[in-house]
Amino acid sequence: MGERGVVVDNGRRRPTIEDVAAAAGVSRGTVSRVLNGGVNVSPTALAAVNKAIKQTGYVVNTHARSLVTQRSGSVAFILSEPQEKFFEDPNFQVLLRGCTQALAEHDMPLLLSIADSEQDVERVVRFISSGHIDGALLVSTHAGNPVFGRLASLGIPTVACGLPIGYERELAYVAVNEVEGARLATTHLARLGRRRIATVTGPLDLSGGRERLKGYQEGLEQSGLTYDQNLVAHGDYTRISGQLAMERLLKQTPDLDAVFVASDLMALGAMDALDRAGRAVPGDVAVVGFDDSPSAAAARPALTTVRQPWKRICEEMVRLLLALLDGQEPAAVILPGQLVVRETA
């Protein structure tokens, strides 16, 4: 159905899709596909349409488009953690900002929702199922969280950040190869001559907690070292949990000479504990984190860590979600991590 020109306040006719198509030298259908995500559009046509949109001053009539497509044009960013963790952990803010920017290119706003309890999950699911949201991006969703099953049963297009434990075949997801990243960290410490390498894990009901522990174990085996349960302590990705875990490790195994910590924030907490105990980093104890969050390079000494490609993660999450909205099947993307060597190891 063609879009009629509309007169705006200054008396000029508002540009239409047909105007954009004429300026770009393409069909109306091509312009429509660009406006709805750019699927099945050649790079040349995409560039021509975007240039024509700027030249003509065309603005999408989101209300009219929603009436035709039965879509709201909005996406939910669902964080399954307490609200205070959003402000403490910089990774969540990096993900929110990156996904917001990626969706902005498609004129789709992103709404932050906190769902760390069953009541919150019910509230969020009601909001989504009522048609206010087209799809969801799940972040830090623990195994057993009902949001997985609820969104899957409703057929809501959903993409998880990290492996969605128990729903690997049903939901799309983007993850870093966390086993390989943790293996890189552990073997790096071993190559430095460290032989009593401890670890502080993340929550084991999250894929990151499980996968990074597995990579640590494989790194020890690859380096000819023996896995010792006394060299393992658990945290919850907060700085204070890293500090408390490191204190426990020092009591259990005072001869440890290195530690792989499953997040940068916990690694900073571990370094706090080492400093209080009079252990020099890296002289007495070498430390490697995971994430390469903004705090890693700013730490003193600067933190050696495994880098997650945050920008690429956000772009892939949005790409998979747009594909789901276009009717494609759920897919998975596994990205490589990279060891960033700084001063702590």
C-alpha positions in Angstrom: 0.0 0.0 0.0 1.6 3.3 -1.1 2.4 6.0 1.4 0.8 9.4 0.5 2.6 12.7 0.7 1.6 14.6 3.8 1.8 18.4 4.1 3.8 19.5 7.1 3.7 22.9 9.0 6.0 24.8 6.6 3.7 23.9 3.7 6.2 21.4 2.1 5.1 17.9 1.3 6.6 15.3 3.6 8.9 12.9 1.7 7.6 9.4 1.1 9.1 6.0 0.5 8.5 6.6 -3.3 10.6 9.7 -3.1 13.4 7.8 -1.5 13.1 5.0 -4.0 13.3 7.5 -6.9 16.3 9.3 -5.4 18.1 6.1 -4.8 17.2 4.5 -8.2 15.7 1.4 -6.5 12.3 -0.1 -6.0 9.9 0.8 -3.2 10.3 -2.8 -1.9 14.1 -2.3 -1.6 13.6 0.8 0.5 11.1 -1.0 2.7 13.5 -3.8 3.3 16.2 -1.3 4.3 13.8 0.4 6.7 13.0 -3.0 8.2 16.6 -4.1 8.9 18.3 -4.4 5.5 17.8 -8.1 5.0 18.4 -9.3 1.5 19.7 -5.9 0.3 23.0 -5.5 -1.5 25.6 -3.2 0.0 25.3 -0.9 -3.0 21.6 -0.6 -2.7 21.8 -0.2 1.0 24.3 2.7 0.7 22.1 4.3 -2.1 19.0 4.2 0.1 20.6 5.5 3.2 22.1 8.4 1.1 18.6 9.1 -0.4 17.0 9.1 3.0 19.4 11.9 4.1 19.0 13.8 0.9 15.2 13.7 1.0 14.8 14.2 4.7 12.5 11.1 4.9 11.3 10.2 8.4 9.8 6.8 9.2 6.1 7.1 10.3 6.5 4.6 13.1 2.8 4.7 14.1 1.6 3.8 10.6 4.3 1.1 10.2 3.3 -0.5 13.5 -0.4 -0.7 12.3 0.7 -2.5 9.1 3.4 -4.7 10.6 1.7 -5.4 14.0 5.1 -4.6 15.6 5.9 -2.0 18.3 9.4 -1.4 17.0 10.8 -1.7 20.5 13.1 -4.3 22.2 13.5 -5.3 25.8 16.9 -5.6 27.5 16.2 -8.0 30.3 18.8 -8.2 33.1 18.3 -11.0 35.6 20.3 -9.5 38.4 19.4 -7.2 41.3 19.3 -3.5 40.3 22.4 -2.6 42.3 24.5 -5.0 40.2 23.6 -3.0 37.1 25.3 0.0 38.5 28.2 -1.9 40.1 29.2 -4.1 37.1 30.4 -2.0 34.2 29.9 -4.9 31.8 26.1 -4.5 32.0 26.3 -0.9 31.1 28.7 -1.6 28.2 26.2 -4.2 26.8 23.2 -1.9 27.3 25.0 1.0 25.5 26.3 -1.2 22.7 22.9 -2.9 22.0 21.2 0.5 22.2 23.6 1.9 19.5 23.2 -1.2 17.3 19.4 -1.0 17.5 19.4 2.8 16.9 20.6 2.2 13.4 17.3 0.5 12.8 15.2 3.1 14.6 14.4 0.6 17.4 14.5 1.8 21.0 15.7 -0.5 23.8 13.9 -0.7 27.1 15.8 -1.8 30.3 13.9 -4.3 32.4 15.2 -5.9 35.7 13.9 -9.4 36.3 15.7 -11.0 39.2 12.6 -12.5 40.9 9.6 -14.5 39.8 7.4 -11.4 40.4 9.7 -9.3 38.1 9.7 -12.1 35.5 5.8 -12.2 35.5 5.6 -8.4 35.2 8.1 -8.3 32.3 6.5 -11.2 30.5 3.0 -9.6 30.8 4.4 -6.4 29.4 6.1 -8.1 26.4 3.1 -10.4 25.6 0.7 -7.5 25.5 2.4 -6.3 22.4 4.6 -3.5 23.7 7.8 -5.3 22.7 8.8 -7.1 19.6 11.7 -9.1 21.0 14.1 -9.5 24.0 17.8 -9.5 24.7 18.6 -11.6 27.8 21.6 -10.8 29.9 23.0 -12.7 32.9 20.1 -15.1 33.1 20.8 -17.9 35.6 19.9 -21.5 35.0 16.3 -22.2 36.2 15.2 -18.6 35.7 11.6 -18.9 34.4 12.0 -16.1 31.9 13.7 -18.6 29.5 10.7 -20.9 29.4 8.1 -18.2 29.5 9.5 -16.3 26.5 10.1 -19.5 24.6 6.6 -20.8 25.2 5.1 -17.5 24.0 7.3 -17.5 20.8 8.8 -14.1 21.7 12.0 -13.6 19.5 14.8 -13.8 22.1 18.6 -13.7 22.0 20.7 -14.5 25.1 24.1 -13.1 25.9 25.9 -16.2 26.9 24.8 -19.8 26.6 21.2 -20.1 27.8 21.6 -23.2 30.1 18.8 -25.7 29.4 17.5 -23.8 26.3 20.6 -24.1 24.0 18.4 -25.6 21.2 15.5 -23.3 21.6 16.9 -19.8 21.9 19.4 -17.8 19.9 22.5 -16.7 21.7 25.9 -15.0 21.4 28.7 -16.1 23.6 32.5 -15.9 23.9 34.4 -19.1 23.9 34.9 -18.9 27.6 36.5 -22.3 28.0 39.2 -21.3 25.6 39.6 -17.9 27.2 40.1 -19.4 30.7 42.5 -22.0 29.3 44.6 -19.2 27.8 44.7 -17.4 31.1 45.7 -20.5 33.1 48.4 -21.7 30.7 49.8 -18.1 30.6 50.2 -18.2 34.3 51.9 -21.7 34.1 54.3 -20.4 31.4 55.3 -17.7 33.9 56.5 -20.5 36.1 53.6 -20.4 38.6 52.7 -23.8 40.0 50.1 -23.2 42.7 47.5 -21.5 40.5 44.1 -20.9 42.2 40.8 -19.7 40.7 37.9 -17.6 41.8 34.8 -18.8 39.8 31.7 -17.0 38.9 28.2 -18.3 39.8 28.0 -21.9 38.6 24.4 -21.5 37.5 25.6 -19.1 34.8 27.3 -20.4 31.7 30.3 -18.1 32.3 30.9 -19.6 35.8 30.8 -23.2 34.5 32.7 -22.6 31.3 35.5 -20.6 32.8 36.0 -23.2 35.6 36.2 -25.9 32.9 38.8 -23.9 31.0 40.8 -23.4 34.2 40.8 -27.2 34.7 41.8 -27.8 31.1 44.6 -25.2 31.4 46.0 -26.9 34.4 45.9 -30.3 32.7 47.6 -28.9 29.6 50.3 -27.4 31.8 51.0 -30.7 33.6 49.5 -29.4 36.9 47.0 -31.1 39.2 43.5 -29.8 39.9 43.2 -29.1 43.7 39.8 -28.3 45.1 41.5 -26.2 47.9 42.7 -23.8 45.1 39.1 -23.1 44.1 36.8 -20.5 45.7 33.5 -19.1 44.4 32.2 -15.6 43.9 29.2 -13.8 42.3 31.0 -11.4 40.0 31.0 -8.6 42.6 34.2 -6.9 43.9 33.5 -7.8 47.5 33.0 -11.5 46.6 36.4 -11.5 44.9 37.9 -10.1 48.0 36.3 -12.6 50.3 37.1 -15.5 48.0 40.8 -14.5 47.9 40.9 -14.3 51.7 39.5 -17.9 51.8 42.1 -19.1 49.3 45.0 -17.5 51.3 43.8 -19.3 54.4 43.4 -22.7 52.6 46.5 -22.6 50.5 48.9 -19.9 51.7 51.6 -21.1 49.2 49.5 -20.1 46.1 51.5 -18.0 43.6 48.8 -17.2 41.0 45.1 -16.8 40.6 42.8 -16.8 37.6 39.7 -14.8 38.5 36.5 -15.2 36.4 35.8 -11.5 36.1 37.7 -8.2 36.3 35.6 -6.9 39.1 36.3 -9.9 41.2 39.9 -9.7 40.3 40.1 -6.2 41.7 38.6 -7.5 44.9 41.2 -10.3 45.0 43.9 -7.7 44.5 42.4 -5.7 47.5 42.7 -8.9 49.6 46.3 -9.6 48.5 47.3 -6.0 49.3 45.9 -6.3 52.8 47.7 -9.6 53.3 51.0 -8.0 52.3 51.2 -10.1 49.0 52.8 -8.2 46.1 51.2 -8.4 42.7 52.6 -9.9 40.5 55.8 -10.6 42.6 54.2 -12.9 45.1 50.9 -13.7 43.4 50.2 -13.2 39.6 46.6 -12.3 38.8 44.6 -12.7 35.6 41.0 -11.5 35.2 38.3 -12.0 32.5 36.3 -9.4 30.5 38.7 -6.5 29.8 36.2 -4.1 31.4 37.2 -0.4 31.5 38.5 -0.9 35.1 41.1 -3.5 33.9 43.5 -1.0 32.2 42.8 1.6 35.0 43.8 -0.7 37.8 47.2 -0.3 39.5 49.0 -2.5 38.6 47.1 -2.8 35.3 45.2 -6.0 35.1 46.1 -8.8 32.7 42.8 -10.2 31.5 40.8 -12.1 28.8 39.1 -9.6 26.5 35.5 -10.1 25.5 34.7 -8.3 22.2 31.9 -6.2 23.6 31.0 -4.2 20.4 30.9 -7.4 18.3 28.8 -9.2 20.9 26.2 -6.4 20.9 26.2 -6.2 17.1 25.7 -10.0 16.8 22.9 -10.1 19.4 21.0 -7.4 17.5 21.7 -9.1 14.1 20.3 -12.4 15.4 17.3 -10.7 16.9 16.5 -8.9 13.6 16.8 -12.3 11.8 14.3 -13.8 14.2 11.9 -10.9 13.6 12.3 -11.6 9.9 11.2 -15.2 10.5 14.5 -17.0 10.6 15.3 -19.9 12.9 17.3 -19.3 16.2 21.1 -19.4 15.6 24.2 -19.2 17.8 27.4 -17.2 17.5 30.6 -18.1 19.4 33.3 -15.5 19.4 36.9 -15.9 20.4 38.4 -14.2 23.5 41.8 -12.6 23.5 44.4 -12.6 26.3 45.5 -9.0 27.1 48.8 -9.1 28.9 49.4 -6.1 31.3 51.3 -5.8 34.6 49.6 -8.3 36.9 50.8 -11.4 35.1 
